[in-house]
Amino acid sequence: MSEEKEGGFFGQIKNQIITGVGVAITAGSTLFLDVVKEKLGISEPELPATEQVEAATSQPNIVINMPEQKEQKKDTVVKKVYVKPKPKKTETEKRKDEGFDW
């Protein structure tokens, strides 16, 4: 059913043929314009060929400058913590430990 809505197999072939003809016309017109420009003498001058083969085959020298790394001093913070001794148990706390709970 979806093929019937899209035009089916022959519809797709028709679209491909139209696309191919459009590409061929575009290529032909470009070629035609280049020939006309050449005959009239208004074509762009071609640049002389330079030897780029040597540059492509030789390895470029890559230099990476890294600053000297100095030894970094690490700061250490020492914090003294004083722990207070536990106070002596009161009589109420002693009774709670013995099991006498209010």
C-alpha positions as CSV (number, residue, x, y, z in Angstrom):
1,M,0.0,0.0,0.0
2,S,2.8,2.4,0.8
3,E,4.3,1.8,-2.6
4,E,1.1,2.8,-4.3
5,K,1.0,6.1,-2.4
6,E,4.7,6.9,-3.2
7,G,4.3,6.0,-6.9
8,G,5.6,2.4,-6.7
9,F,8.6,0.9,-8.3
10,F,8.2,2.7,-11.7
11,G,7.7,6.0,-9.9
12,Q,11.0,5.7,-8.2
13,I,12.8,4.8,-11.4
14,K,11.2,7.8,-13.1
15,N,12.5,10.1,-10.3
16,Q,16.0,8.6,-10.6
17,I,16.0,9.1,-14.4
18,I,14.9,12.8,-13.9
19,T,17.7,13.3,-11.4
20,G,20.3,11.8,-13.6
21,V,19.2,14.0,-16.6
22,G,19.4,17.1,-14.3
23,V,23.0,16.2,-13.2
24,A,24.0,15.6,-16.9
25,I,22.5,18.9,-18.0
26,T,24.3,20.7,-15.2
27,A,27.7,19.1,-16.0
28,G,27.2,19.9,-19.8
29,S,26.3,23.5,-19.2
30,T,29.4,23.9,-17.0
31,L,31.6,22.4,-19.7
32,F,29.9,24.6,-22.3
33,L,30.5,27.8,-20.4
34,D,34.1,26.9,-19.8
35,V,34.7,26.4,-23.5
36,V,32.9,29.7,-24.3
37,K,35.0,31.6,-21.8
38,E,38.2,30.0,-23.2
39,K,37.2,31.1,-26.8
40,L,36.4,34.6,-25.7
41,G,39.6,34.9,-23.6
42,I,37.9,35.7,-20.3
43,S,38.8,32.5,-18.6
44,E,40.8,32.6,-15.4
45,P,44.5,32.1,-15.9
46,E,45.9,28.9,-14.6
47,L,48.5,29.2,-11.9
48,P,51.9,27.6,-12.7
49,A,52.4,24.3,-11.1
50,T,54.8,24.3,-8.2
51,E,56.6,21.4,-6.7
52,Q,54.7,20.5,-3.6
53,V,55.8,16.9,-3.7
54,E,58.9,17.6,-1.6
55,A,57.0,19.5,1.0
56,A,54.5,16.7,1.3
57,T,57.1,13.9,1.6
58,S,59.4,15.7,4.1
59,Q,58.6,15.5,7.7
60,P,57.9,18.9,9.3
61,N,59.9,19.7,12.4
62,I,57.5,20.3,15.3
63,V,58.9,22.2,18.3
64,I,57.1,22.3,21.5
65,N,58.3,24.8,24.1
66,M,57.4,23.8,27.6
67,P,58.2,26.1,30.5
68,E,60.5,24.7,33.2
69,Q,58.6,23.1,35.9
70,K,59.8,24.2,39.3
71,E,59.3,22.0,42.3
72,Q,56.2,23.2,44.1
73,K,56.2,23.4,47.8
74,K,53.2,21.9,49.4
75,D,51.8,23.7,52.4
76,T,50.9,21.5,55.3
77,V,48.5,22.7,57.9
78,V,48.8,21.2,61.4
79,K,45.9,21.6,63.6
80,K,46.1,20.5,67.2
81,V,42.9,19.2,68.7
82,Y,42.7,19.0,72.4
83,V,40.3,16.5,73.8
84,K,38.8,17.3,77.2
85,P,38.7,14.4,79.6
86,K,35.3,13.0,80.4
87,P,33.9,14.5,83.5
88,K,33.2,12.2,86.5
89,K,29.8,10.6,86.6
90,T,27.3,12.2,88.8
91,E,25.3,10.2,91.3
92,T,22.3,10.2,88.9
93,E,24.3,8.8,86.1
94,K,25.7,6.1,88.4
95,R,22.1,5.1,89.4
96,K,21.1,4.9,85.7
97,D,24.1,2.6,85.0
98,E,23.0,0.4,87.9
99,G,19.6,0.0,86.2
100,F,17.5,2.4,88.4
101,D,15.7,4.4,85.8
102,W,13.2,7.1,86.7
